[in-house]
Amino acid sequence: MSSALFDLTGETAVVIGGTGVLGGAMAGALASAGARVAIIGRSAERGADAVRKIKDGGGEAMFHAADALDRDSLAVARDAIAAEWGTPSILVNAAGGNRPGATLPPGSEFTNMPLDAWSDVFELNLTGGVLLPCQVFGESMLAAGHGSIINIASLSGMTPLSRVVAYSAAKAAVLNLTQFLAREWAPRGVRVNAISPGFFPAEQNRALLMNADGTYTERGTKIIDHTPMARFGKPEELAGAVVWLGSQRASSFVTGQNIVVDGGFSSTTI
């Protein structure tokens, strides 16, 4: 099988949330495959660092500051990227996260969860995480007649996990919206898929999974015991899935799918 299947030379990729650990790893993977990568986020400092890492590895990258919950700022970034590199053909929606107010402490009641905390998590993961970026960048992809959109969902969108109920529900909605867009846009040349990572220690969940000394928390231990590979994932282990879905040659007949990267967690009985 030719490596040309996964050659993204000449493609323009946009990674929203590319300043994070997982988003940054996927941005780096796309750049290593030859794509020009535009990183979108709110922090110019973190954006500059992400661009530097890609350039240090021989890739081509730029950063544009934008708020994923602000349609106008996304449109400005889209137009600026298109003016310099042409219409983006790959969009990775990696923005998202949980909120402390929407996490149920042990022994707490779901009935006491504040509505504003619930709504905030849905805005972050569904509205800004997928809906608005797909509308803004999808518009130009539809006009061009081709594109690949990759939404970053979560294992918890498939199996609702304890304590993070709002996050799980929001990511389940991401998977549903992914399938809807795949069905609607397939005849117009735009593929829409999702990647659902399992447990990858990053900024938002590290304290839940690991103690300061590197040992597992009680919750982390339960997850490891339920994972056939008996470890957490590494950010670079998302590289293959994102490059494959980004490549028209490698995944031209793939749309509406959820690619699970979880060390086997979802294959076992809870």
C-alpha positions, 0 to 999 in steps of 0.5 A, a space after each residue: 500500500 503506497 504511502 501516497 495514500 496519506 500524503 496531505 501535501 497541498 492541503 490546507 488544514 484548520 485545527 480549532 483547539 490546536 493549542 491544547 495537548 490533543 489538538 496540538 498532537 493532531 495538528 502536528 500529525 497533519 503537518 507531518 503528513 504535508 498539510 499546511 496547518 492553521 491553528 485557531 484558538 483564543 491564546 496568542 501565546 499558546 498559538 505561537 508555541 503550537 506553530 513553533 513546534 510544527 515549524 521546528 519539525 519542518 512543517 508549515 503553520 500559522 495561528 489565528 486568534 478566534 473564539 469558537 463561540 463567535 461566528 464573526 471571529 471564525 469567519 474572519 479567520 477563515 477568510 484570512 486563511 483562504 486568502 493566504 493558502 486557499 480554501 481549507 480542505 480539512 477541519 478538525 474541531 478539537 475545542 471543548 472541555 468540561 466545567 467544574 460546576 457541571 461535574 458531580 462530586 461523589 455522593 451528590 445529586 444530579 437534581 442539584 446541578 445548576 442549569 447554567 453549568 449544564 448550558 455552559 458545557 453544551 455551548 463549549 462542546 456542541 455550539 462552539 465545539 462543532 456547530 459554529 465551526 461546521 457552519 462557517 468552514 463548511 460553507 466554504 467547503 461546500 462551495 468548493 465541492 470537497 472537504 473533510 470535517 473531523 469532530 473530536 467527540 469522546 468515549 463518554 459520548 458513547 457510554 455516559 460516565 459517572 460525574 461528567 454527565 453534562 460533558 457526556 451528553 454534549 459529546 453524544 450530541 456531537 456524534 449525532 450532529 456528525 451523522 446528520 451533517 455526513 448524511 446532508 453533505 455527502 452528495 456535495 463532496 464534504 465528508 464528516 466523521 468523528 474521533 472518540 478518544 478514550 482516556 488521554 491525560 491532558 489539562 482538563 482531566 489529569 487531576 481526575 486520573 493521576 495524582 501529583 506524584 504520577 500514581 493513579 487516582 482511585 478513578 484512574 485505577 478503575 479506568 486502567 483496570 477496565 482498559 485491556 491495554 492497561 494504560 492511558 493513551 498518548 496524544 500521538 496515538 491519535 495521529 493515524 486516525 486524523 491523517 487517515 480521515 483527513 486524506 481523501 485518497 485514504 478515506 474517500 468512502 468514509 463518512 458519518 463514522 465514529 473512530 474510537 481510540 481507547 485502548 479497548 475500553 469500550 470493548 469490555 463489559 462495565 
